[in-house]
Amino acid sequence: MPEIMIKTERPFVEDLFARYEVLIGRDFPGYRNHVYRTITYAMHFLGNAKEHERLVEAAFVYHDIGLWTDHELAYL
């Protein structure tokens, strides 16, 4: 199995996060780390296919953001 490639800088992710950092507040570092971790695993299982990277990044930035934007766990 190929080695897992870990990226600690993802400019597109940071651009998407920029408007939510203040809203997420003290939870931001933890959520950011969670997003980076899930992107890492998703990309690994997709074979690090560059053509999917931006879609995966966007999906994981927004996947739990409702916890802060709607202030509740049942945000779906």
Secondary structure as UniProt FT lines:
FT   HELIX           11..17
FT   TURN            18..20
FT   HELIX           21..24
FT   HELIX           25..27
FT   HELIX           28..45
FT   TURN            46..48
FT   HELIX           50..62
FT   TURN            63..65
FT   HELIX           66..69
//
